[in-house]
Amino acid sequence: DGDHASLSPLEGIFFARIRPDECTWTIESSSAESQSMTTLQLTLDKIQRTWWDIVISGDNPLIDTTMVDSSRHIETYDEKTQAQIRRIIHDQRQERLGLSSSDSSPKAGSGKIP
């Protein structure tokens, strides 16, 4: 296996609130041409669905969220991504109106977002 002595623990406070029970992580190791790489993939379920310019408070450099392509038409994404985008749009609209989000509404289990 690779040299894990060079790995640093992930420490700090997340930029914004998350739902810990809905978050996942995986560690993957790969090697090519006598170099090994270990990658941590962290999937966070954010309370407020917005673009973060950092993950851990105080991190540098900042993530340039203007580089995210938000101009693509929703139909260019796969079905799972389309569903997630529609859910985010629905939840943001519900929040603006002071109504419950898809997580707390009775239809949450049905998987259908109006």
C-alpha positions in Angstrom: 0.0 0.0 0.0 1.0 3.7 -0.3 2.8 5.8 2.3 0.0 7.0 4.5 2.4 9.0 6.6 2.0 11.9 4.2 -1.8 12.0 4.6 -3.2 14.8 6.7 -6.4 14.4 8.7 -9.4 16.5 7.6 -9.9 18.9 10.5 -12.0 22.0 11.0 -15.5 23.3 10.8 -17.6 23.0 7.7 -18.4 26.3 6.0 -22.1 25.8 6.5 -24.5 23.4 8.2 -24.9 19.9 6.8 -27.0 16.8 7.6 -24.3 14.4 9.0 -26.5 11.3 8.7 -27.0 11.9 5.0 -23.3 12.4 4.2 -20.9 9.8 2.8 -17.2 9.4 2.2 -15.0 6.9 0.4 -11.2 6.6 0.1 -9.8 5.3 -3.1 -6.2 4.4 -3.8 -4.7 4.1 -7.3 -1.3 3.9 -8.8 0.2 4.6 -12.2 3.9 4.7 -13.3 5.2 3.9 -9.8 3.2 6.8 -8.2 0.4 6.1 -5.8 -2.5 8.5 -5.1 -5.1 8.4 -2.4 -8.3 10.3 -2.9 -11.0 11.2 -0.4 -14.4 11.7 -1.9 -16.7 13.5 0.5 -20.4 13.9 -0.3 -22.1 16.4 1.9 -25.9 16.9 2.2 -26.0 20.7 2.8 -28.9 22.3 4.8 -28.9 25.3 2.5 -28.3 24.3 -1.1 -25.9 27.0 -2.3 -22.4 26.9 -4.0 -19.7 27.0 -1.3 -16.4 28.8 -2.1 -14.7 26.8 0.7 -15.5 23.5 2.4 -13.7 24.0 5.7 -13.8 27.4 7.3 -10.5 29.2 6.9 -9.4 27.1 3.9 -7.4 28.7 1.1 -7.5 29.0 -1.8 -11.1 29.7 -2.3 -13.1 27.7 -4.9 -14.0 29.9 -7.9 -17.8 29.1 -8.0 -18.1 31.3 -11.1 -16.4 28.4 -13.0 -19.4 26.2 -12.4 -21.4 25.8 -15.6 -24.9 26.7 -14.5 -25.9 27.7 -18.1 -26.3 24.1 -19.3 -29.9 23.1 -20.0 -31.3 20.6 -17.5 -32.1 18.0 -20.3 -28.3 17.7 -21.0 -27.8 16.0 -17.6 -28.6 12.4 -16.8 -31.9 11.6 -15.1 -30.5 11.4 -11.6 -28.8 14.8 -11.9 -32.0 16.3 -13.4 -33.9 15.0 -10.4 -31.4 16.6 -8.0 -31.5 19.9 -9.8 -35.3 19.9 -9.8 -35.4 19.1 -6.1 -33.0 22.0 -5.3 -35.0 24.4 -7.4 -38.2 23.2 -5.6 -36.7 23.5 -2.2 -35.4 27.0 -2.9 -38.8 28.1 -4.0 -40.5 26.5 -1.0 -37.9 28.3 1.3 -38.7 31.7 -0.3 -42.4 31.1 0.3 -41.9 29.9 3.9 -43.2 26.4 3.0 -41.7 23.0 3.8 -38.9 21.5 1.7 -39.1 18.2 -0.1 -37.2 16.7 2.9 -40.0 17.6 5.3 -43.1 17.5 3.1 -45.4 14.5 3.0 -44.4 13.8 -0.7 -40.7 13.4 0.3 -40.9 9.6 0.2 -42.6 9.5 -3.2 -39.5 10.8 -5.0 -41.7 13.2 -7.1 -41.2 16.9 -7.0 -43.8 19.1 -8.7 
